Amino acid sequence: MTELTSTEKHRIFAHFPQKISKAIVAYATDVALISSRYLFTRRHGGFQFGFCTHCQKEYLTEKLKHGDETVCKKCGSTCKVKASGMGRKAMVDQAYFTFYEKSVLHPEAITARGILVARDYSGDYRETKTEYRVEYMYLFEPGNYVLLENRWGKWFKRIQVFSDYPPSMVNRRTTVCRASIEEAVKGTPFQYSTWERYFDRNGDMIRFFQRYVQYPSIEYITKAGFQHIVQAKLTGDKTYGVINWRGKTLPKVMRLSKKELRDIKDHGLTLKAMDLHYFHVSKKRGSQITMTDASLLGALGEEYYATEIEKLLSLTSMDQINRYILKQLRREGKHYRSATTVLTAWRDYLKDCQTLEMDLSKDSILFPNDLYAAHQKTIMKVKIKADLSLNIKIAARLPELQAFHFTDSKFFLRPARDSIELFEEGKALQHCVSGYAEKYAEGKSNIFFIRKIDQPDMPFYTMEVIDQKIIQVCGMKNCHPTDEVQSFIQAFAEEKLRSRKSGKKAEMSATA
């Protein structure tokens, strides 16, 4: 930031109106300071009078209380009621707004001023005036922009875009006059800039016009349907180098062929910068990717997923990767909603394959027709391999536990045979019995499955027994047994957990 020389100041200031215009005064009064309208009350001769700070008129009022909101009978303004006798030492209203105008000097240039307005009510409220202080000045002309800041009464030139929007002070309202932009750009190159499409998301629009001066290509990038990429540029988000901002034609700006641009338009695609980035990366690596494909695969260009893609390239080509992910996305009854979920599932599946020492040089293994089904199988196989030592211990317990098999006309009960059954039971009934595998294998707990006789393979209820005591019986989502199931459980306990003849406990040790 450098202080302006007198010569620079004279040259730049020549573009700006020398006075505060009526339009600025109207905007300050009716928009920026709209909430700075008061009805100050006083009492005289037993009557209450109110003075409106907007229309500057006083009239007889009745029973208005300090802090109320009312409508001025003279001008119709909505006003806050203030008792004139109450403390007003710190009663100052401020607002900041940006107002655009045509350049006085250059018919193709526009200017903007950031104006701080204030009203001080600490003195005689009948004499309160609106004070105007220009804090920032901006000049935009084709190929050039100047940003000035007022500091300590001196003007400095800034290199970086800056404004006081949004507010830096807690009690300062901040706005931008849209109508002033509409009027300022008429008859200038800026009227074609497509600024209207960015107005609601870019504050005072200073950064937009600064970028447009640098990159007039913003106009046809926007009109071609890539507004979100321009928005990313305005907010400093990544654009992944997909745009040649200084290009002179749309194909050169977008780094795409005319056919590719037609495909985007014909298919009504809305491509993000990352989508185009992934498209370019894929093409460089020999993939015959289309624009429709890019709209589905683009999220894979994010750094994390790009790293996973790099690992896959040691096993196959970019074209095969894209084709396979698209195939899984387009399967009927698909389990994956995005390219990233396919990629992460495929990665996990391949890790399982390596754990199981499967041959990834075979296409049938590397590219399973149904990734979801194949992944479920490898998950199970990996679990079996990981739980092998537990299952050996569980198998050794089964002869003893089979003695507690129990049945009646509707239900039967049997011990869990291995950790896989515990896993499937917990998954089906949505409870945590799979976490009991180690305790079960070590004989610290005994797990039994209750099944319906006509549905012997369908999980129904799970029972835990320790030291001949039933600890818990859980159904779907840990629900309690029905009365019918409870009767079955009681019959089991009477017959299997207690000896009918001697009343002694049956021989089932929780540490067997």
N, C-alpha and C positions, 0 to 999 in steps of 0.2 A: 504494500500500500504506500503510495507516494503522494506528497502534497502537490496540488496543481500549481503550475506557474501562472502568472497573470495572463500570458498569451494563450495558454491552454484553456484557462477559465473563460476568457473572452470568446474563444472559438466555440467551445462546447455549449456555454450558456446561451449563445445566439440561437440555438435550436429550441429553447424553452420559452414559453410565454413569461413575460416579466411580472405579471400580476396573478393573483388568485382569481380565477374566473367565477362567473355566476354559477356555472355548472358544478364547480367544486364546492362552492358554498352551499348549494342546494343538496348535494350528496352528503356533505358533512352534517347538515341540519336534519335531513329527512331519513338518513340511513345510519351513518357512523355514530351520530350522537342522538339517535331516536329515543334512547332511554334516558337522556339528560333533559327531561322536561318535568318541571316541578310546579306545584301550586303552593306558594308560601303563604301561610295564614298568620293573621294578627288580629287582635281584639281591640276594639275601640268603642267606647260608649255602650258597652254591653252587647255589641254586635261583632260577628266574625267576618273578616274580609279575606279574600284570597287573591294573590297576584300570580298570574301565569307567566312563566319565564319564556314561553314560546311566542305568544302574541303580545306580551308586554302590557297586558290589561288587568285591572283590578276590579273586582265586583263583590257584592254581598254573597256570603256563603252560609251554610247552616251545618253545624255539628260535625264538621270534618275533623278527623283525628290524625295525629301525626303517624305516618307509616301507611295510611290508607292509599288506595289507588282510585282516582276519579277522572272524569272527563270534563275538560274546560268548557264552560257554557258559552264562551266567546268564539273559540277557534276549533273546538271539537277534539283537541289533542288529549291523549291519555297521559295523565300526569300522576306523579307521586306526591302525596301530601306531606309537606314539611312545616313544622311549627317554626316560624321565623326566630322565635326566642331561644330555640335550642342550639347547642354548640355547632358551629359550622367552620371551625378553625382548619380542619383537614378535608373540607368538602370540595374536592376537585375531580371533575370527570374528564377522562382522557379516552381517545380512540385513535387508531392508526389505520390508514387506508392507502391503497395504491390507485392512482388515477392516471389514465392514459390520454395522450393528446397527440395531434399531428405535430411534426416538426415545423417550426416557424420558418426555418431556413431551407430545408430539403424536402421537396414534395413527395419523395419516396421513403422518407424516414418517419419513425414514430418515437415518441418519448413517453416516459412514465415517471411519476414522482411519488415517493413514499412520504405521506404527510401525517404528522402528529398534530391532532387538534385537541384543544383543552378548554374547559370552562371552569373558572375559579369562583365558587360561591361563598368564599370565606368573608368577603366584604359586603358591600351593598348589593343584595341580590337583584335589585332593580337595574343595576348598571352592569351586570355580567355580560362580557363579550366573548366571542369565540376567537381563540388565538390559534394561528396556523404556523407550524414550523416544518419546513421541508427537510427530512432526514436523509433521503436518498434520491438520486437522480439517475435515470437510465436513458441512454440514447441507443436506438436500434436503427441502423441503416444497412442497406444491402452490402454484405461483406464485412461489416464492422459493427462493433458495439462498445459502449463506454459505460462503466459503472462507477458512480460517485457516491461518497459517503460524507456526511457533515459531522465533523468532530470538533468540539470546542470552538465552533464558529468558523472553522476552516474546512475547505473541501479537499478530499483525498480521492485519488483514483485507485480502484480495487481491481485486482486481476481475477479473483474468484467471485462467482455470483454470490450475492448476499442480499437479504432483505429482512425486515422485521416482521415477517409473516411466516408462521404464526407468532403470536405475541411473546415478547420476552418479559413482559410485566403482567402480574397477576390480574390487575384491575383494568386492563386495556383491551378494548374490543378491537378486533382486526378484521378488515374486509377488503375486497377489491371490487371496483366498479366495472361490471361487465359491459354496461352500456357505453362506457368511455372507450373500451377496447373496440367495440363495434363501430363507433364513430371515427376513432383514430385510424383504423386500418383501411377505411374506404378510400379507394383510388390509389392504394399503395400495393407493392408486391406482397405485403403481409396479409392482404385480404384472402389470398389463396393458401395461406399457411396451414389451414385446417385446425386453427387454434381452438375452435368451438368444441371439438371432440375431446379436448384435454382440460377444459376449464374447470370442471368439478373436482378434478383430482390433483391440481397443481397450484394451489394457493394463489399467489398474486400473478402467476404466469410469467414472471421474470425469467426463470430458467428456460421456459419453453421458447420465448423469443430470442434468448441468447443462443440456444441450440439451433434455432431455425436460421439465424444469421450465419452460423458456422456451417450448417448442413441443410441447404434448401431442399435436399432430397427427401426431407421429412414429409413434404407435401405428397409426393407420389408413393412413398412407402405407406403412408396412412391410407390413401385412396385405394391402394392395392389390397388393403385388408390386414396390414401388419401393425395396427395401432399399438398393440400390446408390446411390440419390440421397441417402438419409439418411447412408450411409457417407461420401459425398463431403462432406456438411455437417460431419460429425464430424472429418474429417481436413483440413478447410480447402480442399478442392478446389472448382473451379467448379461451381455448380449453375445458372448462366445465368439466374437469376431465374424459373425455370419453376415454382417452388413458392411458394404463399402460405402460409408457415409458420404464420400466425396464423388461418388459415381455420377455420371451424367445421364444415364438411361436406367430404366428399372431393372433389366437383366443384369447390368453391371453392378448396380447398387445391391441387388439381392443375391448376386453370385449364382444366378439360376438361368437356365435356358428359357427361351420363349415357350417351349413346349411344357416345361416344368411349371412355369407360371400359369399357363392355361389349365393344366391339371388341377392346380390349387383352386383356381376360380371355378372350373367346371364341377368340381366335387364339393364346393362350398366349404373348404377346409379352413380352419383357423389354426395356423401353425405358430408355435412359440419359438423363441430363439433357440431353445434347447433342441426342439424338433429338427430345425434346419441344421443345427450343429451335428446332430446324430446322422442326418441325411448325408452331409458332406463327408463325415468320417467314414461312414459305411461305403460310400462310392469310392473313396480313395483306397479302400481295402478290398475292392472288387465285388461288392454286393450290388445286385441288380434291384435296388430298393426303389419303390415308388413313393410319391408324395403321400398317398393314403397310408402306406406302410409307415412312413416317417411320423405321421400323426399318432399312430399306435405305439411306436417304439421309441419316440423321442425322449421319454423320461430316462432311458438307459444311458443318455449322454451325461447325466449327473455324475460327479466324480466318483462316488462310492460304487455305483453300478458299472461305470466305465472300467474300474479296476477289476471287477469280476469278469467283465467281457475279455479283458486282457488275459486273464488266467485261462478262459475257455479257448482262446486262440491257439493255445499249445495243443489242443485236442482236435480242433476243426477250424473251418474257415468262417470269416465274417458272414458270408452269404448263407452258409448253413445255419449259423446261429440265428440270424434274422428269420429265416424260413421256419425253423423249428419253433421259435417263440410265437410267431404268428399262427402257426398250425395249432398250437395248444390254446391260444386265445380264441380261435375260431371253432373249437370243438363244440359239438352239441352237448348240452348239459354241462357246460364248462365250469371248472372250479376256480378259474383265475380271472380276475377282473382287470388286470393291468399287466403290461410287459414286465414290470419290476417284480410282481409276485411270481410270474412264471420263472424269471431268472433266478430268484432266490430259492424257489422250490427245486429247480434243476440243479443249482449249485449244491444244495443239501443232499439231493438224490445221488449226485456224483461222489460226494464225500462218503456216503454210505457204501456205494459201489467199491470204492477204494478200500474201505474198512473190511469189506467182505471179499476182497481180492478178486473182483469180477473183471473181466477182460473188456476195457473201454475202447479197444481197437475195433470191436464189433459194433456196427451201426445199430443193431437191435438192442444193445445195452446202452450205448451212448445216446441214442435217440429213441427211447421207448414210445410206442404209438400213443399210449395214454400215460402221460407223465404222472398224473395224480395217483393212478392205480399202482404204477410201478414204484412210486415213492412210498406208498403205504406198505408195500411188501418189503422193501429194503429196511424201512423203520422197524418192522417186526423182526426181520432177520438179525438186524444189528442188536436189537433188544435181547433176542434169544442168545446171541453170542456173548453179550455183556453179562447176561444172567445165568450163564451156563453153570457156574459153581453153585449159585443159589438153587438151581433146579435139580442138581445132583442131590443136594441136601433135602429138598422137598420130596424127591422121589423116594429117598430112604425112609421118610416118615409115613408115606402113603399106606403101607400094610397095616400099621397101627391105627391110622385114622379111618381106614375103610370100615373098621368095626363099628363106627358111629354112623354109618349109612342108615337112613331112616326114611320110611315112606308111609303114606296112607292113600286113600282113594283119589285124592286130588294133587297132592304135593309129594316131593321127595327132597331129601337133603343129602349132600355128598361133600367131601373135602375138595378144596381147590387143588388142581393137579400140578400146576407150575406157575411161574411168574407171569407168563403170557396170559394165562386165564385171569389172573388178578388184574392185569393191565386192561384186558378187554372188559372185564366186569366193571371196573371203575369208569372206563370210558362210556359204556352203555348206560350205566345208572347215574353217571355224573356225581360220583363221590370219590373218596380218596383211598380206597382199599389197595390200589397198586403200590402205595407207599408202605404197605405192611409186609412186602415180600421178604425182606431181610429178617424181620421178627418171626415170620412164619417159618422160614427155612431153618432158623436157629432154635425153633421149638418154644419161643417165648410167647407165641400167640397161635391160636388155631382158627383157621378161616374155613367156613362152610358156605356152600351155595344152596339156596332154596329155589327149587324150580317147580313149574307146573308139569304134571305128568304128560300132558298133551303138547307141551312146548319145552322139551328137555334141554334144548340148546340156547334158550332165550333167558338172559339175566333177569331175575325177578327180585329176590332179596338176598342180602349178604349178612352172614352171622359171624361174630367173633366170640370165641370161648377161651377163657383162661382159668386154669385150676377148677375145671368142672362148673364154672359159672358163666352164664351168658352175659357178656359185657355190653354188646350192642347188636341190634338188627336194623339194617338200613335198606330202604328201597330207593326208588328214583328220587334223586336230589335229597337223599337222607330222610325220606318220609318214613313214618312209623308203620308197623305192620297193621294190616286190616284185622278185624275180629277173627275172621276165618284163618288167617295166617297165624295169628296169636294162639289160637287153639292148637294148631299144628305144632308150634314151638313148645307149648306146654307139654304136649304129649311126648315130644322128643326128649325134653328134659327129664320127665318122669321115667322114661324107659332107658335112656342111654346115659344120663348123667347121674342117676341114682340106682342102686341095686334094689330090685323089687323084694328080694327075699330078706336080705340082711340090713338094707338101708345104707350100706356102705357105698362110697363113690366108685364108679366104674374106673377101671385102670386107664386113665388117659392123663399122662403127665404133661404139664405145660413146659417142661424142660426135656422132654424125651428126645 
